[in-house]
Structure formats: C-alpha cells, structure tokens
C-alpha cells in the first residue's frame, strides 16, 4: 500500500478552486481533502488528470503515422503534461485513414 499527502496552494476540484489544502492519497485514490499546509509533496496548482477529447497528434507525431514507437513517446509526453486520456481523431484521405485504422503490425 502506498499512502502520501500533497499540499496544494490551489486545487481544482469538481466544485471549483480550493485554496491551501492537503490531499490524502492511498493506493492512487484520493481519500480526503482538508485545510492545511504541510504534506509529503507540494504544488502551487493541482488538478485532476486532463482529458483531450479531440487531438490529431503533437510533438512531431501525427496519429495517421501508425508508428508504435512514435505513439508511445507521444502518449508519455502527454502524460507528463497531466493528460490522462485522449480521443485521437485522424483526418485525411479515406485511403490513408483505412491504413491508420488497421492494426499496427
């Protein structure tokens, strides 16, 4: 089991920004949010994972490239920026899209 706390000067919750709070995390799940200013880790701004629901690529990778290594590097780059889920949106000629939508070999 892994437990730790995070101090956030500003935490974006479902109900808006909360100032100066401590977030208790156990096994990757938030257990509590309470007022405080001391924790194992700290952040000026803290939000839950972001979801990009329309993305074509980035950092030199375009999803129609169908390159497994490029895809992995791109996804790790997004994760490092706080993105926890994406909905890749290919666009282009139909022939190109058919190739992209086939399994990577």
Buried (B, 14 or more C-beta within 10 A) or exposed (E): EEEEBBBBBBBEBEEEEBEEBBBBBEEEEEEEBEEBEEBEEBBEEBEEEEEBEEBEBEEEBBBBBBBEEBBEBBBEBBEEEEBEEBEBEBEEEEEEEEEBEEEEE
